[in-house]
Amino acid sequence: MPGELWFYHLERTTLADALPELLEKTLEKGWRALVRTSSTDRLKELDQRLWTVKEDNFLAHGRSDEPDPDRQPILLSLEEDNANKAQVLFTLDGVEPENPDGFERCCVMFDAADEAAINASRALWKKAKGEGRSVAYWQQSVEGRWEKKA
């Protein structure tokens, strides 16, 4: 079913460390990703991080405000316009998916230290369940691996 929502509860690592790993898994599936945030500063931070994520490698990506967004396997954006035809939407910093049915999967990432983000994610979970959407809750183990909890 299109439009499934997966919730990622960041408890052991930062977004800057967790997101690249999930983006790599997305690309391994042959999917494209749209990463949406509400802050220009966060967008710039992620742009830099993805170029330097590994000493000997990087995650190819672009920004929606740069040329050829449609060619990017990972597109960073302030909007949900799916210019790169992504199958997966990652929402950060409290951004709620506007059109979950436009994606195979929407990944809502939120920080355990941000009470407002936790409350917003709970409300979105309840709304999605009420709409009959497929939802999953992923939590980090002590080792930092993702474990499906619900």
C-alpha positions in Angstrom: 0.0 0.0 0.0 1.5 3.4 -1.0 1.8 6.0 1.7 3.0 3.8 4.5 4.6 5.8 7.4 7.7 4.6 9.2 8.6 6.5 12.4 12.3 6.6 13.4 12.9 7.6 17.0 16.5 8.9 17.4 17.7 7.9 20.8 21.4 6.9 20.4 22.7 8.9 17.5 22.1 12.3 15.9 20.2 12.9 12.7 23.4 13.7 10.9 24.7 10.2 11.7 21.4 8.2 11.3 20.1 9.7 8.1 23.0 8.8 5.8 22.7 5.1 6.8 19.0 5.1 6.0 19.6 6.9 2.7 22.2 4.3 1.7 19.7 1.5 2.4 17.2 3.4 0.2 19.6 3.6 -2.7 20.5 -0.1 -2.3 16.8 -0.9 -2.9 17.1 1.1 -6.2 14.9 3.8 -4.8 15.3 7.6 -4.8 14.9 9.7 -1.8 13.4 13.2 -1.1 14.7 14.7 2.2 12.5 17.5 3.5 13.2 19.9 6.3 11.8 23.2 7.3 15.1 25.0 7.8 17.6 26.4 5.3 20.3 26.0 8.0 19.4 22.2 8.3 19.4 21.9 4.5 22.9 23.4 4.3 24.1 21.2 7.2 22.8 18.0 5.5 24.2 19.0 2.1 27.6 19.3 3.7 27.3 16.1 5.7 26.3 13.9 2.7 29.4 15.0 0.8 31.6 14.1 3.7 29.7 11.2 5.3 32.7 8.8 4.8 36.3 9.5 4.5 36.5 7.6 1.2 33.0 8.0 -0.2 30.0 10.4 -0.3 26.3 10.1 -1.0 25.5 11.7 -4.4 22.7 14.2 -3.9 21.5 17.7 -4.8 19.3 20.4 -3.6 16.0 21.4 -5.0 17.2 25.0 -5.5 20.1 23.9 -7.7 20.0 22.8 -11.4 18.7 19.4 -12.5 16.8 18.3 -9.3 15.2 15.6 -11.4 18.5 13.8 -11.9 19.3 13.5 -8.2 19.1 10.1 -6.4 18.8 12.0 -3.2 17.2 15.5 -3.2 17.3 17.9 -0.3 14.4 20.3 -0.2 12.2 22.7 1.9 9.2 21.6 -0.2 7.5 18.3 -0.9 7.5 18.8 -4.7 8.8 15.4 -5.8 11.1 16.7 -8.6 13.3 13.6 -8.5 10.5 11.1 -8.6 11.5 9.7 -5.2 9.9 6.6 -3.8 10.8 7.5 -0.2 10.2 10.8 1.6 12.2 11.6 4.7 10.7 14.3 6.9 12.8 16.0 9.5 12.5 18.6 12.3 8.7 18.2 12.8 7.8 18.4 9.1 4.6 16.3 8.4 4.2 14.6 5.1 1.7 16.5 3.0 0.9 13.8 0.5 2.0 10.4 1.8 0.2 8.7 -1.1 2.8 10.3 -3.5 5.5 8.0 -2.1 6.0 4.3 -1.4 7.1 5.1 2.1 7.4 8.2 4.3 10.0 8.1 7.0 9.3 10.5 9.9 12.5 11.1 11.9 12.4 12.6 15.3 14.8 13.2 18.2 14.1 11.8 21.7 15.3 15.0 23.2 12.7 17.1 21.4 9.4 16.8 23.4 7.5 18.8 20.7 8.7 16.4 18.0 7.7 13.4 20.0 4.2 14.8 20.6 3.8 15.7 16.9 4.9 12.2 15.9 2.4 10.6 18.3 -0.4 12.7 16.8 0.7 11.8 13.3 0.8 8.1 14.2 -2.7 8.3 15.6 -4.0 10.2 12.5 -2.3 7.7 10.1 -3.7 4.7 12.0 -7.1 6.3 11.9 -6.8 6.6 8.1 -6.0 2.9 7.9 -2.4 3.5 6.8 0.4 1.0 7.3 2.6 2.4 10.1 5.8 1.1 11.7 7.8 2.4 14.7 11.6 1.9 14.7 13.7 2.5 17.8 17.5 2.4 18.2 19.0 -0.4 20.2 21.8 0.1 22.7 24.2 -0.7 19.9 22.6 1.9 17.6 20.9 -0.5 15.3 17.3 0.0 14.2 14.7 -2.4 15.7 11.1 -2.5 14.7 9.0 -2.1 17.8 5.5 -1.7 16.4 
